[in-house]
Amino acid sequence: MTYEELMKPILVAHIDEIRGDLDHGRSLLGQARGRTSELERQVASLERLLAIASTGDDLPEGHSGTTLHGAMLTVLKDAPEHMMRAGDLAAEIARRGLYKMRDGRPAEPQQIHARVGNYPHLFVRVGTFIKALD
């Protein structure tokens, strides 16, 4: 008899408890994601305030004051081996509030890929990763 065959009667006997625990776990996960999102916005706001304080500039709302390739370099310098995937890089740039498009939206992974092609002296592709050149 297989392990699954031995476990099935026990699982069937406790199916309502398992479903209840699963629903509870999903609920807690949703709450945690909401809190994480809130904390990410708070950290990004504080990082923007520090950036304004350190430059002395008064940046207009929704304007990051840097280029996308500059934001990419800033994030990649802190990444292990100065490499990240485009989606992760875009997410971290948005989290830190380093760059927004003119319409206020965050940069998208395809824009990250385009910048790599436009700035071969700054970036190189390493498999699925983007690496900042030294």
C-alpha positions in Angstrom: 0.0 0.0 0.0 1.4 3.5 -0.9 1.8 6.4 1.4 -1.0 8.3 -0.4 -3.4 5.3 0.0 -2.6 5.2 3.8 -3.2 8.9 4.2 -6.4 9.2 2.2 -8.8 7.9 4.9 -7.3 10.3 7.5 -7.5 13.2 5.1 -11.1 12.4 4.2 -12.0 12.2 7.9 -10.6 15.6 8.5 -11.5 17.4 5.2 -13.6 20.1 6.9 -10.8 21.0 9.3 -8.3 21.1 6.4 -10.6 23.4 4.4 -11.1 25.6 7.4 -7.3 25.8 8.0 -6.8 26.6 4.3 -9.4 29.4 4.3 -7.8 30.8 7.5 -4.3 30.6 6.0 -5.5 32.4 2.8 -7.1 35.1 4.9 -3.9 35.6 6.9 -1.9 35.7 3.7 -4.2 38.3 2.2 -3.8 40.5 5.3 0.0 40.1 5.2 0.1 41.1 1.5 -1.9 44.2 2.3 0.4 45.1 5.2 3.5 44.5 3.0 2.1 46.7 0.3 1.4 49.4 2.9 4.9 49.1 4.3 6.5 49.2 0.8 4.7 52.5 0.1 5.8 53.9 3.4 9.5 52.9 2.8 9.4 54.4 -0.7 8.0 57.6 0.6 10.7 57.9 3.2 13.3 57.1 0.6 12.0 59.9 -1.6 12.1 62.3 1.4 15.7 61.4 2.0 16.5 61.9 -1.6 15.0 65.3 -1.6 16.8 66.2 1.7 20.1 65.0 0.4 19.9 67.0 -2.9 18.2 70.0 -1.5 15.8 69.9 -4.5 12.1 70.3 -4.3 10.8 67.7 -6.7 7.3 68.0 -8.1 4.7 65.3 -7.2 5.2 62.1 -9.3 8.6 63.2 -10.6 11.5 61.1 -9.5 14.3 63.5 -10.6 16.4 60.7 -12.2 16.5 58.8 -15.5 15.5 55.2 -15.7 19.0 54.0 -16.5 20.3 56.0 -13.5 17.7 54.3 -11.3 18.8 51.0 -12.7 22.4 51.7 -11.8 21.4 52.8 -8.3 19.5 49.5 -7.6 22.0 47.2 -9.3 25.0 48.6 -7.3 23.3 47.1 -4.2 22.3 43.8 -5.8 24.4 40.7 -5.4 27.0 40.6 -8.3 25.3 43.8 -9.6 22.7 41.6 -11.3 18.9 41.3 -11.3 16.1 40.2 -13.5 14.2 42.9 -15.3 10.9 42.4 -13.5 12.7 42.4 -10.1 14.7 45.5 -11.1 11.5 47.4 -12.2 9.8 46.4 -8.9 12.7 47.6 -6.8 12.9 50.9 -8.7 9.2 51.4 -8.1 9.5 50.4 -4.4 12.2 52.9 -3.8 10.4 55.6 -5.8 13.4 56.2 -8.0 11.7 56.6 -11.3 8.2 57.1 -12.7 7.1 57.6 -16.3 5.7 61.0 -17.2 2.2 59.7 -16.6 3.1 58.7 -13.1 3.2 54.9 -13.7 6.2 52.8 -12.7 8.7 51.6 -15.3 7.9 48.3 -16.8 10.3 45.3 -17.4 10.2 45.9 -21.2 11.5 49.4 -20.7 14.3 48.0 -18.5 15.2 45.7 -21.4 15.2 48.6 -23.9 17.6 50.6 -21.7 20.0 47.7 -21.6 20.1 47.8 -25.4 20.4 51.6 -25.5 23.2 51.7 -23.0 25.6 48.9 -23.8 28.4 50.7 -22.0 26.4 50.6 -18.8 24.6 47.2 -18.9 24.9 43.7 -20.2 22.6 40.7 -20.3 23.8 37.6 -18.5 21.2 34.9 -19.3 17.9 36.2 -17.9 19.7 38.8 -15.7 20.7 42.4 -16.3 24.2 43.3 -15.0 25.6 46.7 -14.4 29.1 47.1 -15.8 31.8 48.4 -13.6 
